[in-house]
Amino acid sequence: MDAFTAGLLQRIKTTESDLTRARETGDDFLAEVELAELEDLHRLAAEHGVEVAAPTH
């Protein structure tokens, strides 16, 4: 796995965790921000042929 793929997958994992935390604490604004970031990261992954596992939350 190259550095780009590893970094992208780590960013997705971190963003998923941040999204879960925002939802659990009831921070709707932060949840929307994290969801938009996650969508962007998934789009970027798809554009570069990076397979992303289904979220675990």
N, C-alpha and C positions, 0 to 999 in steps of 0.2 A: 504494500500500500504506500502510495507516495504521500508527501507532506501535505499537499493540497487536500487530498481525500481525507486523511487523518484529521486535519484541522477542521474541515467542514463537518465531519461526523461528530467531532467533539463539540463544536459550536451548536449543532442540532441537539445533542444530549443535554448540554447546559441550558439551552433555551427551553427545552421541554421541562426540565426541572424548575426553572424560574417561572414558567407558566403555571405549573402545578402549585407552586408556593403562592403565587399571586391569587389563584383561584381559592386556595385553602384559607387565605387571610381575608378574602372578600375584597381585594383591591381590583375592582373592575377595570379601571383605567390601565393599570399595569398589565393585567391579563390581556387586554386588547393590544397593547404594544408588543407583548411577547408573542401573541398569536400572529401578528403581522410579520414579526421578525422570523418566526418559524416558517410561515408560508414563503417568505423570500428565500430562506435557506433551502427549503425543499425545491423551489423553482430552480435555484442555482445548481443544486445536486442533479436534478433532471436534465438540465442543459449540458451538464458535463458527464452524464452517464454514470453518476454515482448512485449505487443502490443504498437505499435508506430503509432500515428495519422499521416495522410498525412501532409507534410509540407504546410505551409500557404503562401509561396512565389512563 
